[in-house]
Amino acid sequence: MREATFLILTALADEARHGYGIIQEVAKMSGGRVSLLPGTLYSALDRLTAQGLVEFDREEIVDGRLRRYYRLCADGRAELASQTARLRELASAAESRLRNLRPNLA
């Protein structure tokens, strides 16, 4: 799974968000390292919706602009949990190898 996709799913894990809210949350979670463009985000949301990981939540008009909200669905939560476990295992393997590189000071 691409990092941007993982971050989009993570942004939707705790609450439904509209597009700009997702963009802001992804930037916040990544420390500003990942900056999604609207076209990239909506293409990803269309793909994730087609895959059954994300679903439309609601629409509202704020200051004359339409906001479409999305939420993570059950399959999306399961996929996010699976990917989180996979990344945790990879990080653990990397940490283990890095520890083996350190000189033994004891």
C-alpha positions in Angstrom: 0.0 0.0 0.0 1.3 3.4 -0.9 2.1 5.8 2.0 -0.5 8.3 0.8 -3.2 5.7 0.8 -2.2 4.5 4.3 -2.4 8.1 5.6 -5.8 8.7 4.0 -7.2 5.6 5.7 -5.6 6.7 8.9 -7.0 10.2 8.6 -10.5 8.6 8.4 -10.0 6.1 11.2 -11.3 8.3 14.0 -14.0 10.4 12.2 -15.6 11.3 8.9 -13.8 14.1 7.1 -14.2 16.2 4.0 -11.5 16.4 1.3 -9.7 19.5 2.7 -9.9 18.0 6.2 -8.2 14.8 4.9 -5.5 16.9 3.2 -4.9 18.8 6.5 -4.9 15.7 8.6 -2.4 13.8 6.3 -0.1 16.9 6.4 -0.3 17.0 10.2 0.3 13.2 10.7 3.3 13.3 8.3 4.8 16.4 9.8 4.2 18.2 6.5 6.2 15.7 4.5 3.2 14.4 2.6 1.2 17.1 0.9 -1.8 15.7 -1.1 -3.1 17.6 -4.1 -6.9 17.6 -4.4 -6.8 15.7 -7.7 -4.6 13.0 -6.1 -6.9 12.8 -3.0 -10.1 12.5 -5.0 -8.7 9.9 -7.3 -7.6 7.9 -4.3 -11.0 8.3 -2.6 -12.7 7.1 -5.8 -10.4 4.0 -5.8 -10.8 3.3 -2.1 -14.6 3.7 -2.4 -14.6 1.2 -5.4 -12.5 -1.2 -3.3 -15.0 -1.0 -0.4 -12.6 0.6 2.1 -14.1 4.0 2.3 -17.7 5.2 1.9 -19.5 8.4 1.4 -20.9 9.8 4.7 -22.7 13.0 3.9 -22.6 16.4 2.2 -23.1 19.9 3.6 -22.8 23.4 2.2 -20.4 25.7 4.1 -20.0 29.3 3.0 -21.6 28.4 -0.4 -19.2 25.5 -1.0 -20.1 21.8 -1.0 -18.3 19.6 1.4 -18.4 15.8 0.8 -17.5 13.7 3.8 -16.1 10.3 3.7 -15.7 7.6 6.4 -13.7 4.4 6.8 -16.0 1.4 6.5 -15.5 -2.1 8.2 -13.3 -3.4 5.4 -11.2 -0.2 5.5 -10.7 -0.6 9.3 -9.6 -4.2 8.7 -7.2 -3.2 5.9 -5.8 -0.4 8.0 -5.2 -2.8 10.9 -3.5 -5.3 8.6 -1.2 -2.7 7.1 -0.4 -1.3 10.5 0.6 -4.7 11.7 2.7 -5.3 8.5 4.5 -2.0 9.0 5.1 -2.7 12.7 6.7 -6.0 11.8 9.0 -4.3 9.2 10.0 -1.6 11.6 10.7 -4.2 14.3 13.0 -6.2 11.9 14.8 -3.0 10.9 15.3 -2.0 14.6 16.6 -5.5 15.4 19.2 -5.3 12.6 20.2 -1.8 13.6 20.8 -3.0 17.2 23.0 -5.7 15.9 25.2 -3.1 14.2 25.9 -1.2 17.4 29.1 -2.1 19.2 28.7 -4.1 22.3 29.4 -1.7 25.2 28.6 -4.1 28.1 
